Amino acid sequence: MPNKTLKTLFLYNGIFVLAGSLLGPLYTIFVVSLNKGIFSISVSWATFLFSTTIFTLVMSRLKDRLVNKRILLSAGLVVRVLCWLSFIFITNMWQLILIQFFLGIGEALGTPAFDAIFAEHLDKNRHLTDYSDWKVLSNGGLVVGTLVGGLIVSYFGFKILFLIMSQLALVAFFGTIFNRQLDKTSS
């Protein structure tokens, strides 16, 4: 079993992974429901990937001069909360592309910070176990979220889905921002 810091990191990031997976493959249906064509799906997703890549490159150039990885992880979470809430108000392709661009920034802030905190707290001689524990938890969240997301959209629609995603990510944000245990460099 992972150490206490990894358990905390797993809990809050697991909630976030669950939130993100609620949309999962339904993203395509959401874009099509905006009366946008197939190419719109590719353009909007490519925008997210491009933004994530460019801003992750910026993060890599910062080396490890960042004072607080927990704050960076929290910033990535709050950007994604705001983006997911913004999905409720999308009415055209340009808004979708803009939100996907900012969602990529949130990804670029949060993911490297998560990975760095994770790496700093790996248990000695248990790296394979710690990474495997995280993959089991995150993949389990992906499975549950994908199924639950489909049920939510089927019965309540996309707006409710985006509200639930945002609320879950907000839980992860508050759990992360106020948990100074994640600042420690040893477990």
C-alpha positions as CSV (number, residue, x, y, z in Angstrom):
1,M,0.0,0.0,0.0
2,P,1.4,3.4,-0.9
3,N,2.5,5.8,1.8
4,K,0.2,8.4,3.3
5,T,1.2,11.2,0.9
6,L,0.6,9.0,-2.2
7,K,-2.7,7.9,-0.7
8,T,-3.7,11.5,-0.4
9,L,-2.5,12.3,-3.9
10,F,-4.3,9.2,-5.3
11,L,-7.6,10.2,-3.6
12,Y,-7.8,13.7,-4.9
13,N,-6.4,12.9,-8.4
14,G,-8.6,9.9,-8.5
15,I,-11.7,12.1,-8.0
16,F,-10.4,14.3,-10.7
17,V,-9.8,11.4,-13.1
18,L,-13.4,10.2,-12.4
19,A,-14.7,13.7,-13.2
20,G,-12.8,13.9,-16.5
21,S,-13.8,10.5,-17.6
22,L,-17.5,11.3,-17.2
23,L,-17.2,13.1,-20.6
24,G,-14.7,10.6,-22.1
25,P,-16.0,9.3,-25.5
26,L,-19.2,11.5,-25.1
27,Y,-17.1,14.5,-26.2
28,T,-17.7,13.6,-29.8
29,I,-21.4,13.4,-29.3
30,F,-21.4,16.8,-27.5
31,V,-19.6,18.5,-30.4
32,V,-21.9,17.0,-32.9
33,S,-24.9,18.0,-30.8
34,L,-23.7,21.6,-31.3
35,N,-24.5,21.0,-35.0
36,K,-20.9,21.0,-35.8
37,G,-19.4,18.6,-38.3
38,I,-17.0,15.8,-37.9
39,F,-14.0,18.0,-38.7
40,S,-15.0,20.3,-35.8
41,I,-14.3,17.4,-33.4
42,S,-10.8,17.0,-34.8
43,V,-10.0,20.7,-34.8
44,S,-11.2,21.2,-31.2
45,W,-9.4,18.1,-29.9
46,A,-6.2,19.1,-31.8
47,T,-6.5,22.5,-30.2
48,F,-6.5,20.9,-26.8
49,L,-3.5,18.7,-27.7
50,F,-1.6,21.6,-29.2
51,S,-2.2,23.8,-26.2
52,T,-1.2,21.0,-23.8
53,T,2.0,20.4,-25.8
54,I,3.1,24.0,-26.0
55,F,2.4,24.8,-22.4
56,T,3.9,21.5,-21.2
57,L,7.0,22.6,-23.1
58,V,7.0,25.9,-21.2
59,M,6.7,23.9,-18.0
60,S,9.7,21.8,-18.9
61,R,11.7,25.0,-19.4
62,L,11.0,26.1,-15.9
63,K,13.1,23.2,-14.8
64,D,12.3,22.7,-11.1
65,R,12.5,26.4,-10.1
66,L,8.8,26.2,-9.1
67,V,8.4,26.9,-5.5
68,N,5.3,24.8,-4.9
69,K,4.2,21.9,-7.0
70,R,1.0,21.5,-5.0
71,I,-0.1,25.1,-5.9
72,L,0.7,24.3,-9.6
73,L,-1.4,21.1,-9.4
74,S,-4.2,23.1,-7.8
75,A,-4.0,25.8,-10.5
76,G,-4.3,23.1,-13.2
77,L,-7.4,21.8,-11.4
78,V,-9.1,25.1,-11.1
79,V,-8.5,26.0,-14.7
80,R,-10.1,22.8,-15.7
81,V,-13.0,23.4,-13.3
82,L,-13.7,26.7,-15.0
83,C,-13.3,25.2,-18.5
84,W,-15.7,22.4,-17.8
85,L,-18.2,24.9,-16.4
86,S,-17.8,27.0,-19.6
87,F,-18.8,24.0,-21.7
88,I,-22.4,24.7,-20.5
89,F,-22.4,28.1,-22.4
90,I,-20.8,27.1,-25.7
91,T,-22.8,28.2,-28.7
92,N,-20.3,28.2,-31.5
93,M,-17.1,26.6,-32.7
94,W,-14.8,29.5,-31.7
95,Q,-16.0,29.3,-28.1
96,L,-15.3,25.5,-28.2
97,I,-11.8,26.0,-29.6
98,L,-11.0,28.8,-27.0
99,I,-12.2,26.6,-24.1
100,Q,-10.2,23.6,-25.5
101,F,-7.1,25.9,-25.6
102,F,-7.5,26.9,-22.0
103,L,-8.3,23.3,-21.0
104,G,-4.9,22.4,-22.5
105,I,-3.2,25.0,-20.3
106,G,-4.9,23.4,-17.3
107,E,-3.6,20.1,-18.4
108,A,-0.1,21.4,-18.8
109,L,-0.1,23.0,-15.4
110,G,-1.6,20.0,-13.5
111,T,-0.2,16.9,-15.1
112,P,3.6,17.6,-14.7
113,A,2.9,18.8,-11.2
114,F,1.1,15.6,-10.3
115,D,3.8,13.5,-11.9
116,A,6.5,15.4,-10.0
117,I,4.8,15.1,-6.6
118,F,4.2,11.4,-7.3
119,A,7.9,10.8,-8.2
120,E,9.1,12.7,-5.1
121,H,7.0,10.4,-2.8
122,L,7.6,7.0,-4.4
123,D,8.4,4.4,-1.8
124,K,11.9,3.0,-2.0
125,N,12.1,-0.3,-3.8
126,R,8.3,-0.1,-4.5
127,H,8.2,2.0,-7.7
128,L,6.5,-0.6,-9.8
129,T,4.0,-1.2,-7.0
130,D,3.3,2.5,-6.5
131,Y,2.8,3.1,-10.2
132,S,0.7,0.0,-10.6
133,D,-1.5,1.0,-7.7
134,W,-2.1,4.4,-9.3
135,K,-2.9,2.8,-12.7
136,V,-5.4,0.4,-11.1
137,L,-7.1,3.3,-9.3
138,S,-7.1,5.7,-12.3
139,N,-8.2,3.0,-14.8
140,G,-11.0,2.0,-12.4
141,G,-12.1,5.6,-12.2
142,L,-12.0,5.8,-16.0
143,V,-14.3,2.7,-16.3
144,V,-16.8,3.9,-13.7
145,G,-16.7,7.5,-15.0
146,T,-17.3,6.5,-18.6
147,L,-20.3,4.4,-17.7
148,V,-21.8,6.9,-15.3
149,G,-21.2,9.8,-17.7
150,G,-23.3,7.9,-20.3
151,L,-26.1,7.4,-17.8
152,I,-26.0,11.1,-16.8
153,V,-26.2,12.4,-20.3
154,S,-28.9,9.8,-21.2
155,Y,-31.1,10.9,-18.4
156,F,-30.2,14.6,-17.7
157,G,-28.2,15.9,-20.6
158,F,-24.8,17.5,-21.0
159,K,-25.3,20.6,-18.8
160,I,-25.8,18.4,-15.8
161,L,-22.8,16.3,-16.8
162,F,-20.6,19.5,-16.9
163,L,-21.9,20.6,-13.6
164,I,-21.1,17.3,-12.0
165,M,-17.6,17.2,-13.6
166,S,-16.9,20.7,-12.3
167,Q,-18.1,19.9,-8.8
168,L,-16.0,16.7,-8.6
169,A,-12.9,18.6,-9.9
170,L,-13.6,21.4,-7.3
171,V,-13.5,18.7,-4.6
172,A,-10.1,17.6,-5.9
173,F,-9.0,21.2,-6.1
174,F,-9.9,22.0,-2.4
175,G,-8.5,18.7,-1.3
176,T,-5.2,19.5,-3.0
177,I,-4.9,23.2,-2.3
178,F,-5.4,22.8,1.5
179,N,-3.3,19.6,1.8
180,R,0.3,20.8,2.7
181,Q,1.3,17.2,3.1
182,L,1.8,17.2,-0.6
183,D,4.5,19.8,-0.2
184,K,6.9,17.5,1.7
185,T,9.8,16.2,-0.3
186,S,9.9,12.9,1.6
187,S,7.2,10.5,2.7
